Amino acid sequence: MLSKEIPQQLVGRYFNESGISFVRADNPRISQDILIPAERSGAMPGQIVVVDIVEPPSRNNLPVGHIC
C-alpha cells in the first residue's frame, strides 16, 4: 500500500487491460497500481516507464500519475 512518504516519481511497467491504463511499480513495497489517464499514456504495454504521481491514493481511489 502506498503511504504518504511515497516518492513523487516511481519506475514501473506499463499495462493496458480492458481499456484501463496503469503502471505496476517495480518496488515490491508499493502494492497499489497507478492509474494513467488514456490521453497521457504515450507508452506501449510492457514498457518500463517513469511516472509522476499527480494524485495520491485515498481510501476509495487508486493513485493517478502521468508518464514522464
N, C-alpha and C positions, 0 to 999 in steps of 0.2 A: 504494500500500500504506500502511495506517495505521502510524504509528510510535508510540513511547512518548510523544512530545510532542503527541499529539492533544488537542484541547480536550475538556472534559467534556461539552460540548454542541455540536451542529452542526445546520445547516439543510440540508434536502434534500427530495426529492419522494418521497411515499409510494406504494408499489406493493403489489398483492396478486395474485400469479400462482400458479395451481395450488394455492391454499390456503396459500402461503408469503407472509408479510408482511415487507416490508423497506423501507428508506429508502436511496435513492441520493443521496449527498452532492452539493450544488451546487458544492463546491470541487473542481475537476478534479485537484488533487493527492492527493485521497483516492479511491483506486480500488476499495476494498472496500465492498460493501453492508453495511448494518447491519440485522441480523435483529431483527424486532419480534415478541414473543410475541403470539399471537392475542388473548388476553384483555386485552392492553394497547394495542391499536391505536387505536380511537376516532377514526379518520380515514377519509376517503373516498379511493379510489385517484386519484392525480394531484394530490392536495392537497400544498401546501408546508407542512412541519412542522418543529418544533424537537425534536431527540432528545437525551435524556440517555443517555450511554454508561454502562451498568452492568457490562458485562463486556468487557474489552479483547480484541483479537484474539490468537489464539495460532497456533502453527504449523499446527494442524489445524482450527481453528474460526474462523468469522467473528465480528466483534464483535456484541454484543447490546445493545439500547437500549430505552428506553421513550419514547413520545411525551409531550411536556410538555403 
